[in-house]
């Protein structure tokens, strides 16, 4: 579980910025932030599908489909991949083409090479285009490394970077993009009938998802979610069931067009459907006291 020393009720830092900037400037800043978070979350979900689907399957997990156009490039990866660790990422927005981004990703790919497990280090560059429906499309992929280095696998982390690791992140980023208004990813069963409970201070909202989201807008009217931490927990007494524990930040404006910063925790109950997609059973959301932690990583 994500461990916090103390859960706080939401303190919404709503302040009127018109003493500093005018309303039109605030609106532009919020709109730019929404575009950025939608694009980031859509691209990140696609990247998690790209890498997760390269790993040898150990259970019934379905990822977003990767265009067959990229199969020749994907054949260049090692065979028998057991784990892929994302080491470093860098995202740059095109200054000349609207909706185009460059996503640089450095990975350590663990795979079987005869009788031992080795790691191959790769530097790759993905060119993305964000369509009108906020769906991320991979336009090109290139390897920046002229040479890769193979080493005997060392336990450099206690975390397991297997298919389930990438599935939880593929889902989480797609879910945040959905909350910000993007189209639902193909691997997420449409969640409209899920029960959504939201605790904001002394206010408790407990309704079906669409109705709860509508009431949520009084606090978080327009803005963007950024994933900060997540943990996937398998539910012991319910087969094919999970709890996804997410911590995220949100920045935007409330229904009164005042700037808001929020820190949010969600516990999402999931069940694997017959076709391998994850269905949302329920969401419990609690708004926490925002902090000033300097989040450094682009992706979790």
The 8 nearest C-alpha neighbors of each residue, nearest first, counted from 0:
[[1, 2, 230, 244, 232, 231, 229, 243],
 [0, 2, 3, 230, 244, 229, 228, 245],
 [3, 1, 0, 4, 5, 6, 230, 244],
 [2, 4, 5, 1, 6, 0, 7, 287],
 [3, 5, 2, 6, 7, 1, 287, 0],
 [6, 4, 3, 7, 2, 287, 8, 288],
 [7, 5, 287, 3, 8, 4, 288, 285],
 [8, 6, 287, 288, 9, 5, 286, 10],
 [7, 9, 200, 287, 286, 288, 10, 199],
 [10, 8, 286, 287, 200, 288, 199, 11],
 [9, 11, 288, 12, 8, 287, 289, 200],
 [12, 10, 13, 9, 261, 259, 260, 288],
 [13, 11, 259, 260, 10, 14, 261, 258],
 [12, 14, 259, 258, 11, 257, 15, 260],
 [15, 13, 258, 257, 16, 12, 259, 17],
 [14, 16, 257, 17, 258, 13, 18, 256],
 [17, 15, 18, 19, 20, 14, 258, 257],
 [16, 18, 21, 20, 19, 15, 22, 25],
 [17, 19, 16, 20, 15, 21, 22, 14],
 [20, 18, 17, 16, 21, 15, 22, 25],
 [21, 19, 17, 16, 18, 24, 22, 25],
 [20, 22, 17, 24, 23, 25, 19, 16],
 [21, 23, 25, 24, 17, 26, 20, 16],
 [22, 24, 26, 25, 21, 27, 20, 28],
 [25, 23, 27, 26, 22, 21, 20, 28],
 [26, 24, 22, 28, 23, 27, 29, 21],
 [25, 27, 23, 29, 24, 28, 30, 22],
 [26, 28, 30, 24, 25, 29, 31, 23],
 [29, 27, 25, 31, 30, 26, 32, 24],
 [30, 28, 32, 26, 31, 27, 251, 222],
 [29, 31, 27, 33, 32, 28, 26, 34],
 [32, 30, 34, 28, 29, 33, 35, 27],
 [31, 33, 35, 29, 30, 34, 36, 28],
 [34, 32, 223, 30, 222, 36, 35, 31],
 [33, 35, 31, 37, 32, 36, 38, 30],
 [34, 36, 32, 38, 33, 37, 39, 31],
 [37, 35, 39, 33, 38, 223, 34, 40],
 [38, 36, 176, 34, 40, 35, 39, 41],
 [37, 39, 35, 41, 36, 40, 42, 34],
 [40, 38, 36, 42, 41, 37, 43, 35],
 [39, 41, 172, 43, 176, 37, 42, 38],
 [42, 40, 38, 44, 43, 39, 135, 173],
 [43, 41, 45, 39, 135, 44, 40, 38],
 [44, 42, 46, 40, 45, 41, 39, 47],
 [43, 45, 169, 172, 47, 41, 42, 46],
 [44, 46, 42, 48, 43, 47, 49, 41],
 [47, 45, 49, 43, 48, 44, 42, 50],
 [46, 48, 169, 44, 165, 50, 49, 45],
 [49, 47, 45, 51, 46, 62, 50, 63],
 [50, 48, 46, 47, 52, 51, 45, 65],
 [49, 51, 53, 47, 52, 48, 46, 54],
 [52, 50, 48, 162, 165, 53, 54, 47],
 [51, 53, 54, 50, 49, 48, 62, 162],
 [54, 52, 50, 51, 55, 49, 80, 73],
 [55, 53, 80, 52, 51, 81, 56, 162],
 [54, 56, 80, 81, 79, 57, 53, 162],
 [57, 55, 58, 54, 162, 59, 60, 52],
 [56, 58, 55, 59, 162, 60, 161, 54],
 [59, 57, 56, 60, 162, 163, 55, 61],
 [58, 60, 275, 61, 57, 56, 274, 271],
 [61, 59, 275, 58, 62, 276, 166, 56],
 [60, 62, 275, 276, 59, 63, 186, 274],
 [63, 61, 48, 64, 186, 52, 60, 166],
 [62, 64, 186, 48, 185, 65, 61, 45],
 [65, 63, 62, 66, 48, 185, 61, 49],
 [66, 64, 67, 63, 49, 69, 48, 70],
 [65, 67, 68, 69, 64, 70, 137, 136],
 [68, 66, 70, 69, 65, 71, 64, 73],
 [67, 69, 66, 70, 71, 65, 72, 73],
 [70, 68, 67, 72, 71, 66, 73, 65],
 [69, 71, 73, 67, 72, 68, 74, 66],
 [72, 70, 74, 73, 69, 75, 68, 67],
 [71, 73, 69, 74, 70, 75, 76, 140],
 [74, 72, 70, 75, 71, 76, 69, 53],
 [75, 73, 71, 72, 76, 70, 77, 78],
 [76, 74, 73, 72, 77, 71, 78, 70],
 [75, 77, 74, 73, 78, 72, 53, 80],
 [78, 76, 75, 80, 79, 110, 74, 108],
 [77, 79, 80, 76, 110, 111, 112, 74],
 [78, 80, 110, 111, 55, 81, 77, 54],
 [81, 79, 110, 54, 78, 55, 109, 82],
 [80, 82, 110, 54, 109, 55, 79, 161],
 [83, 81, 161, 160, 109, 80, 108, 54],
 [84, 82, 108, 160, 107, 109, 85, 106],
 [83, 85, 107, 106, 160, 86, 108, 82],
 [86, 84, 106, 87, 105, 83, 107, 104],
 [85, 87, 106, 105, 84, 107, 88, 104],
 [86, 88, 105, 104, 85, 89, 106, 103],
 [89, 87, 104, 103, 105, 297, 90, 102],
 [88, 90, 103, 102, 104, 91, 87, 297],
 [91, 89, 102, 101, 103, 88, 92, 100],
 [92, 90, 101, 100, 93, 102, 89, 103],
 [91, 93, 100, 99, 94, 101, 90, 98],
 [94, 92, 99, 100, 95, 96, 91, 97],
 [93, 95, 96, 92, 97, 99, 91, 100],
 [94, 96, 93, 97, 99, 92, 98, 100],
 [97, 95, 93, 99, 94, 98, 100, 92],
 [96, 98, 99, 95, 93, 94, 128, 129],
 [97, 99, 129, 128, 96, 100, 130, 93],
 [100, 98, 128, 93, 127, 97, 96, 92],
 [101, 99, 92, 127, 93, 91, 126, 102],
 [100, 102, 126, 91, 125, 90, 127, 92],
 [103, 101, 90, 125, 124, 89, 126, 100],
 [104, 102, 124, 89, 88, 123, 125, 90],
 [103, 105, 88, 123, 87, 122, 124, 102],
 [106, 104, 122, 87, 86, 121, 85, 123],
 [107, 105, 85, 86, 121, 84, 120, 108],
 [106, 108, 120, 84, 119, 83, 118, 109],
 [107, 109, 83, 119, 118, 82, 106, 120],
 [110, 108, 118, 82, 117, 81, 80, 83],
 [111, 109, 80, 79, 116, 81, 117, 112],
 [110, 112, 116, 79, 115, 113, 117, 80],
 [113, 111, 115, 116, 114, 110, 117, 79],
 [112, 114, 115, 111, 116, 110, 117, 79],
 [113, 115, 112, 111, 116, 117, 110, 151],
 [116, 114, 112, 113, 111, 117, 151, 152],
 [115, 117, 111, 110, 152, 112, 151, 109],
 [116, 118, 151, 152, 150, 109, 110, 149],
 [119, 117, 109, 108, 149, 150, 152, 107],
 [118, 120, 149, 108, 107, 148, 147, 121],
 [119, 121, 107, 147, 106, 148, 108, 118],
 [120, 122, 106, 105, 123, 147, 119, 107],
 [123, 121, 105, 143, 144, 142, 104, 106],
 [124, 122, 142, 104, 141, 143, 103, 121],
 [123, 125, 103, 141, 140, 102, 142, 104],
 [126, 124, 140, 102, 101, 139, 103, 127],
 [125, 127, 101, 139, 138, 100, 137, 140],
 [128, 126, 137, 100, 138, 136, 99, 125],
 [127, 129, 99, 136, 98, 135, 130, 100],
 [130, 128, 135, 98, 133, 134, 136, 99],
 [129, 131, 133, 134, 132, 128, 135, 98],
 [130, 132, 133, 129, 134, 98, 181, 135],
 [131, 133, 130, 134, 182, 181, 129, 135],
 [134, 132, 130, 181, 131, 129, 135, 182],
 [133, 135, 130, 132, 129, 41, 136, 182],
 [136, 134, 129, 42, 41, 128, 133, 127],
 [137, 135, 128, 127, 138, 129, 134, 130],
 [138, 136, 127, 139, 126, 128, 135, 125],
 [137, 139, 126, 127, 136, 128, 140, 125],
 [140, 138, 126, 137, 125, 141, 127, 124],
 [141, 139, 125, 124, 126, 123, 142, 138],
 [142, 140, 124, 123, 143, 125, 139, 122],
 [141, 143, 123, 144, 122, 124, 140, 121],
 [142, 144, 122, 123, 141, 145, 124, 121],
 [145, 143, 146, 142, 122, 147, 121, 123],
 [144, 146, 143, 147, 142, 122, 121, 148],
 [145, 147, 144, 148, 121, 143, 120, 142],
 [148, 146, 120, 119, 121, 144, 149, 145],
 [149, 147, 119, 120, 150, 146, 118, 121],
 [148, 150, 119, 118, 117, 147, 151, 120],
 [151, 149, 118, 117, 152, 148, 119, 153],
 [150, 152, 117, 153, 116, 118, 149, 115],
 [151, 153, 117, 118, 116, 150, 154, 109],
 [154, 152, 155, 151, 150, 156, 118, 117],
 [155, 153, 156, 152, 157, 158, 151, 159],
 [154, 156, 153, 157, 152, 158, 84, 159],
 [157, 155, 158, 154, 159, 153, 160, 84],
 [156, 158, 159, 154, 155, 160, 153, 84],
 [159, 157, 156, 160, 155, 164, 161, 154],
 [158, 160, 161, 157, 164, 82, 156, 84],
 [159, 161, 82, 164, 83, 84, 158, 162],
 [162, 160, 82, 164, 163, 159, 81, 165],
 [161, 163, 51, 165, 164, 166, 54, 56],
 [162, 164, 166, 165, 161, 167, 60, 160],
 [165, 163, 161, 162, 160, 167, 166, 168],
 [164, 166, 168, 51, 162, 47, 163, 167],
 [165, 167, 163, 169, 168, 164, 162, 170],
 [168, 166, 170, 165, 164, 169, 171, 163],
 [169, 167, 171, 165, 170, 166, 172, 47],
 [168, 170, 44, 166, 47, 167, 172, 171],
 [169, 171, 173, 167, 168, 172, 174, 166],
 [172, 170, 168, 174, 173, 169, 167, 175],
 [171, 173, 40, 44, 175, 174, 169, 170],
 [174, 172, 176, 170, 171, 175, 44, 184],
 [173, 175, 177, 171, 172, 176, 170, 178],
 [176, 174, 178, 172, 177, 173, 224, 171],
 [175, 177, 173, 37, 179, 181, 40, 174],
 [176, 178, 181, 174, 180, 175, 179, 183],
 [179, 177, 175, 176, 180, 174, 181, 224],
 [180, 178, 176, 177, 223, 181, 37, 175],
 [179, 181, 177, 178, 176, 182, 37, 133],
 [182, 180, 177, 176, 133, 179, 183, 132],
 [181, 183, 177, 132, 184, 133, 180, 134],
 [182, 184, 177, 181, 185, 187, 173, 189],
 [185, 183, 186, 187, 173, 182, 63, 177],
 [184, 186, 187, 63, 183, 188, 64, 276],
 [185, 187, 276, 184, 63, 62, 188, 277],
 [188, 186, 277, 185, 184, 276, 189, 278],
 [187, 189, 278, 190, 277, 186, 276, 279],
 [188, 190, 191, 187, 183, 278, 279, 192],
 [189, 191, 193, 192, 279, 188, 278, 208],
 [192, 190, 208, 193, 209, 189, 207, 194],
 [193, 191, 190, 207, 208, 194, 209, 189],
 [194, 192, 281, 280, 190, 191, 208, 207],
 [193, 195, 207, 281, 208, 206, 282, 192],
 [196, 194, 282, 208, 206, 207, 205, 281],
 [195, 197, 205, 283, 204, 284, 282, 206],
 [198, 196, 284, 204, 203, 285, 283, 205],
 [199, 197, 203, 285, 202, 284, 200, 286],
 [200, 198, 202, 9, 286, 201, 203, 197],
 [199, 201, 8, 9, 202, 198, 10, 286],
 [200, 202, 199, 203, 198, 8, 9, 204],
 [203, 201, 199, 200, 198, 204, 197, 9],
 [202, 204, 198, 197, 199, 205, 201, 196],
 [203, 205, 197, 196, 206, 198, 211, 202],
 [206, 204, 196, 195, 197, 203, 211, 194],
 [205, 207, 211, 195, 194, 210, 208, 204],
 [208, 206, 194, 210, 195, 193, 192, 209],
 [207, 209, 195, 211, 191, 210, 193, 194],
 [210, 208, 212, 211, 207, 191, 213, 192],
 [209, 211, 213, 212, 208, 207, 206, 214],
 [212, 210, 208, 214, 206, 213, 209, 207],
 [213, 211, 215, 209, 214, 210, 208, 216],
 [212, 214, 210, 211, 215, 216, 209, 217],
 [215, 213, 211, 216, 212, 217, 210, 204],
 [216, 214, 212, 213, 217, 218, 211, 219],
 [217, 215, 220, 219, 218, 214, 213, 212],
 [216, 218, 254, 215, 253, 220, 219, 214],
 [217, 219, 253, 216, 215, 220, 254, 252],
 [220, 218, 216, 253, 217, 221, 215, 252],
 [219, 221, 216, 253, 254, 217, 252, 218],
 [222, 220, 252, 251, 219, 253, 223, 29],
 [221, 223, 251, 33, 250, 29, 252, 32],
 [222, 224, 33, 36, 249, 250, 179, 32],
 [225, 223, 249, 248, 175, 36, 247, 226],
 [224, 226, 248, 247, 249, 227, 36, 223],
 [227, 225, 247, 228, 246, 224, 248, 299],
 [226, 228, 247, 246, 225, 299, 248, 229],
 [229, 227, 246, 245, 226, 299, 247, 230],
 [230, 228, 245, 244, 246, 231, 243, 227],
 [229, 231, 244, 243, 0, 232, 1, 245],
 [230, 232, 243, 242, 244, 233, 167, 241],
 [233, 231, 242, 241, 234, 243, 230, 0],
 [232, 234, 241, 235, 240, 242, 231, 239],
 [235, 233, 241, 240, 237, 236, 232, 242],
 [234, 236, 237, 233, 238, 240, 241, 232],
 [235, 237, 234, 238, 240, 233, 239, 241],
 [238, 236, 234, 240, 235, 239, 241, 233],
 [239, 237, 240, 236, 235, 234, 270, 233],
 [240, 238, 271, 270, 237, 241, 233, 234],
 [241, 239, 270, 238, 234, 237, 269, 233],
 [242, 240, 233, 269, 234, 232, 268, 270],
 [241, 243, 268, 232, 267, 231, 269, 244],
 [242, 244, 231, 267, 266, 230, 245, 241],
 [243, 245, 266, 230, 229, 265, 242, 231],
 [246, 244, 229, 265, 264, 228, 243, 247],
 [245, 247, 264, 228, 227, 263, 229, 226],
 [248, 246, 226, 227, 263, 225, 262, 224],
 [247, 249, 262, 225, 261, 224, 263, 226],
 [248, 250, 224, 261, 223, 260, 262, 225],
 [251, 249, 260, 222, 223, 259, 261, 248],
 [250, 252, 222, 259, 29, 221, 258, 223],
 [251, 253, 258, 257, 256, 259, 221, 220],
 [254, 252, 220, 219, 218, 256, 255, 257],
 [253, 255, 217, 220, 256, 218, 216, 252],
 [254, 256, 253, 257, 252, 217, 220, 218],
 [257, 255, 252, 253, 254, 258, 220, 22],
 [256, 258, 252, 15, 255, 253, 13, 14],
 [259, 257, 252, 13, 14, 251, 256, 15],
 [258, 260, 13, 252, 12, 251, 250, 11],
 [259, 261, 250, 12, 249, 11, 251, 258],
 [262, 260, 249, 289, 248, 11, 263, 259],
 [261, 263, 248, 289, 287, 247, 286, 249],
 [264, 262, 286, 247, 287, 246, 285, 248],
 [263, 265, 246, 285, 245, 284, 286, 247],
 [266, 264, 284, 245, 283, 244, 267, 285],
 [265, 267, 244, 283, 243, 282, 245, 242],
 [266, 268, 282, 243, 242, 281, 265, 269],
 [267, 269, 242, 281, 280, 241, 279, 282],
 [270, 268, 279, 241, 278, 280, 240, 242],
 [269, 271, 240, 278, 277, 239, 272, 241],
 [272, 270, 277, 239, 275, 276, 278, 240],
 [271, 273, 275, 276, 274, 277, 270, 278],
 [272, 274, 275, 271, 276, 59, 277, 270],
 [273, 275, 272, 276, 61, 271, 59, 60],
 [276, 274, 61, 60, 272, 273, 271, 59],
 [277, 275, 186, 272, 274, 271, 61, 187],
 [276, 278, 271, 187, 270, 272, 188, 269],
 [277, 279, 188, 270, 269, 271, 187, 280],
 [280, 278, 269, 190, 281, 268, 193, 277],
 [279, 281, 193, 268, 269, 278, 194, 270],
 [282, 280, 194, 193, 268, 279, 195, 267],
 [283, 281, 267, 195, 266, 196, 194, 284],
 [284, 282, 196, 266, 265, 197, 195, 267],
 [283, 285, 265, 197, 264, 196, 198, 282],
 [286, 284, 198, 264, 263, 197, 287, 265],
 [285, 287, 9, 263, 199, 262, 8, 264],
 [288, 286, 9, 7, 8, 262, 263, 289],
 [287, 289, 9, 10, 7, 8, 290, 262],
 [290, 288, 262, 261, 287, 291, 260, 10],
 [289, 291, 292, 288, 262, 261, 287, 293],
 [290, 292, 293, 289, 294, 288, 262, 260],
 [291, 293, 290, 294, 289, 295, 227, 248],
 [294, 292, 295, 291, 290, 296, 227, 248],
 [295, 293, 292, 296, 227, 297, 291, 248],
 [294, 296, 293, 297, 292, 298, 227, 299],
 [297, 295, 298, 294, 299, 227, 88, 87],
 [296, 298, 295, 88, 299, 89, 90, 294],
 [299, 297, 296, 88, 43, 226, 227, 87],
 [298, 228, 227, 296, 297, 226, 229, 168]]
